[in-house]
Amino acid sequence: MDPGARASLERALGHRFRDPALLERALTHTSYANEHPPTPHHEGLGLLGDAALGLVVAERLLAESPEA
């Protein structure tokens, strides 16, 4: 990702990314990485993100309906 695009994304999100390489990895689809080796892809980060989201949702559901 070129620096101008990253800066635009950071402005839109209101967040500055400390590690541009990690941001690029998070935004790189597996199919692109397979066609352009040795480009790292987001698959491992996706699994981690799914687990974190599941934890947040479970915590919220338990807080709202502990009897459920």
N, C-alpha and C positions, 0 to 999 in steps of 0.2 A: 504494500500500500504506500503510495507516495505521501510525503509529508503534508502536502496541501490537503489531500483527502482525509488524512488522519486528523489534522487540525479542525477541519470542517465537522467531522464526526464528533470530536471532543466538544466543540462548541454546541452542537445540537443536543448532545447528551448531558452537558454540564459536568463533564468528568474528564480528567487528564489521566491517560494511561501511562504508567511508569515504564512498562516493558513493551515497546512497539512490536517486538518479535512475537511475544505471547498473544498480542491482539491479532496480528496477522495469522498466526496459527489457529486461533479461535474462529476466524472468519474464512478459513480455507476448507472447502469441501473435500472429502476423501477422493472423489472421482477426479478432481483437478490435480490433487497430489499424486495420484497414480499415473496420470498422464505427464507429469512434470517432476520426476524424481530428481533429487531427494527431498522434495518439498514436504515439510511436516504438515499433518492435517489435524482436524479438531476432534476426531473420534473419541480419543481418551478423555478429552476435556468435556465432551458431551455426556459421557457416562458419569463423570463427577458432577456435572451440572444437574443431571436428572436426579441423582441421589440427594443433592442439596435441596433441590426443589421439593422432592418427596418429603424430606424432613421438615421443611417449613410448612408445607400443607398439612402434614400429620399433626404438627404442634398446634397449628391454628384450629384444626377440627377438634382436637382434644380440649382446647381452651374454651371453645364455643359450646361444645356438647360433651362434657366428660362422661355422661351416662350412656352415650351411644356405643 
